[in-house]
């Protein structure tokens, strides 16, 4: 009798152990949920900043390009690579015949400048479509830059730029890619030629705005050149 009871108890214990072994492991969705919440919070914050921008009677950038620029700005500020709350955004997705450069004071959320800007002559005609990091390519480079020092060059007051993305724009200083004034960046040039003039790869700006823009963004501020298909990958590399 005692032997039978012992066998029954042993069988029950074995059954319980087997059922625990076969139970499915609990899914840990905590990381995914946190990532979704953080992304939603970040996107919401960027949306709030965008909606609170003071246009200063100037045009506003697209939300998509602004969002990519701001994400990179925050990361670069956190890493100490930029020292100022000035963000320059250039959207090469847009026609060169429209004002596609914005200088934004993020301390006051104010658009300071909205200007025409040229792309490289081998990057495209009216629209940009090809980019390069190679010397003598005469093409523009996308991505994030930190602004450098002012110097006097063949175009007068000019601003050095340092590309921050390896293989994308890190040859900018060696290539001589700088911000400078150019007489072919003007409404009159567009009217005569049906498109804006083009540079050798530099983000050239109008002569009448050059001193104001360069003095505003010099010395370790963030400059971002966006393009709708390529820049999203570029920004992902930067912020990963």
N, C-alpha and C positions, 0 to 999 in steps of 0.2 A: 504493500500500500504506500509506504513512504517512498519507495522507488518510483511508483507511478506519479505521485505528486511532484517529485523532483524532476521527472521528465517533462511534466506539463509546464512547470515554472521555467525550466530551461528553454522549452519551445517558445514560451511567451517572450522571454528576454531576447531570444534570437530574432523573433518577428519585429520587436520594437527597434532593435539595432538596424535591421534591414530597411525598415520604413524611414528611419532618419537618414540613412545613406542615400536613399533614392529621392529624397526631397530636393527639388530644384534650388540651386543657390540663389539667394536674393540678389536682384539686379541693383547695381549701384549707379543710379542715374543722377546722383548728387552733383558730380562734376559737370555733366552736360547742362543740368538745370542752372547751376551757378554761371556757366559760360553764357547761356542764353540771357539770363537776368543782367549780367554785366554788360553784354553787347546792347541789350535794349536800353539800359540806363545810359550808356555812352551815346547811343544814337539819339536818345531823347534830349540829353544835355546839348549835343551839337545842334539839334533842331531848335532848341530854345535860344541858343546863341545866335543862330542864323536869323530867326524871327525877330530878334531884338536888335539886329544891326541897324545902325543909323546910316542911311544911304548918303546923307549929306548932299542930297539932290544929285547924286551920281547913280550909275547903274549898279546892280547887285550881281555877284557871280551866281552860277547854278549851285543848287544845294549839293549835288553829287560831288563836284570838284571842290567845293568849300569843305565838305565833310572829310574827304581824303586829306586835304591840306591841314585841317585842324588836328586830325589824328596824328599825323607826322609831327606837327608842331609840338604837341604835348609830349611826345616821346623824346624829341630832341631837347626840349626844355628840361625834362626830367634827367636826361643824361648830361646836362650841362654844356651841350654843344652850341646852343644859342643862348644869348644873354638878354634879349629884349623881347617885348611883347608886340613886336611888329611882324606881320605876316604878309608876304607878297605872293600872290597867286596869279599864275599865267595859265590860261586855258587854251591850249593849242588844238582843242577839238573844234573851236569856233573859227569862222572866216577871219582872215587877216584884215578884212575891211571893217571890222567892228572892234570896239574897245574891249580887249580881252585880258588886260592886266589890271589887277586890283592891289592896292596897298591898304592894309587894314590894321588899325590900332586896336588890338585885342584888350587893352586896358580899359578903353572906353567904348569898345564895339562900334567904332566909327570908320567908314570908308574915307580914307584920306585922298586917294587918287584912283581914277579909273581911266585907263589910257590905251591907245594903240600900242602894239609891240610887234616887231618883226621876228620872223623865224629865218633859219638858214636857207640859202638859195637852192641847195639840193634837198631840202626837206619838203618842198612842194611849191606850187604857185600860190593861188589864193588860199588854198587849204593845206595844212601840214599833213604829211602822210608817211614820212620816212625819217628815222632818227639814228644818230650814231654817236659813239664815244671816241671815234678815231680822229687823229690829227689830219688836217687837210681834207676832211670829208665835206666841209662846208655845210654840215648838217647840225641841227639843234639836238641837244640831249635833254631827255626828260628827267623827272625826279626831284629830289630834295637837295638844296644847296644851303650853305651858310655864307652870308655876305662877308666880304673882306674889307680891304682898305681902298681908299680913293687914291687915284694917281692921275697924272696928266698925260694923255696919249695922243695919237693922231686924230682922235675924235674929240679932243678936249677932255673935260672932266669925265673919268670913267671909274667903274667899280669892279674890283676883282671878285670872282666867285669861286668857291670851293665845292665841288660835287661830293656828296656824301655816300653815293651808292656805287659800290665796286662793279665795274663792267658796264655801268649805265651812264654815269656822268663824272666819274672820279678823275678823268683826264682834263677837266675843264680848265684848271689853272695852267697846265702845261700846254694846252691848245690855244690859250689866250682868249677863252670864252669869257667875256666881260659884259657888263651893262654899260652902254654908251649912247650918246645922242646921234641921230642921223637925219639928214634932210629928206630922205626918202620915206620917213615915217610921218606921214601927214595926210590930211584930207585932200589937199591939192594934188598930191602924187596919185592917190586913189582915183580921183576924178579924171586925171589925164591918162592913167595906165590901166584903169579898171581893176586894179589890185594894189595892195601895199608893196613897197619895196622890200627887198630881202637882204639879209646880212650874210656873213661868212660863218654863221653859227651862233652869233651873239644875240641876246634879247635886246635889240636896239629900240630906243624910245624917242618920242618927239623932242626936238631941240628945246622948245619952250618949257617943257616939263622936266627935263633931265636933271637939272641942279636940285630942284625940289625933291624929286623922287630919290635920287642918289644920296642926298644928305639925310633923308628920312630913314632909309633902310640900311645904311652902312654899318660896319662894325658888329658882326655876329647877330644878325637877324635871320629869320627863316625865309627862304624863297623856294617855291614849289612850282614846277612846270608840269602841268597835267595834260594827259591825252586820254580820251574815253576808253580805248581798248588796252593800251599799254600801261598806263599809269597805275591801274588797279593792282597789277602784278608787282610793279615796282614798289608801291606803298606797302604791300603785304610783305615784301622782302625786308623793307626798312623796319617795320613794326613787329616783326616776328621775334 
